[in-house]
Amino acid sequence: MAKRQPTVLRVPENGAGDPFFGRQGNWFEVIFESSYDGFYITDGNAITLTLNKSYETISGLRKEEMVGRSMAELVASRVISASGTLLALERREPVTMEQQFKTGKRAIITSTPVFDSESNIVMVVTNVRDVTELYSLKEQLEQSEERNRLYSAELEAARSRQGCQNACQRKFSRCSLLCHSHT
């Protein structure tokens, strides 16, 4: 698998002439807040810049409580279990890992460093995908498969007992003791 090229930040100064960042409409905020996935964004020093409503729902953490806080502090104080942001800063490449939140939700996160034209990391964008329901479905499937194995074993035992009884009835006139010894 080819290594993904780093994202280079190219934002027009003050958003001039760019409808994505400029005053013609804040499309970025609409996209950011309407995403089902959570987004968590830090600067190049792992200081929280912003996060979206989906991240709040998944993590149980409020934007007002997180903005301005260091990821290192959040990990040390166990507000979050682990930081993809810190690993992405250390490795200077995207990092994907599993994270569990105090809400009981589980997520797959991908933290991607964003570089400026001089190869400095200026921010880390973390995408947070809630996979709680997938794990729940997996557990239900495993339980169902186990029940099927038990039913199959019971069915096979019943068939074996029935086969023994049929054989006994054909070959022996008094075989009930023999057949009961197989059950």
Disulfide bonds with the S-S distance in Angstrom:
Cys168-Cys179 2.49
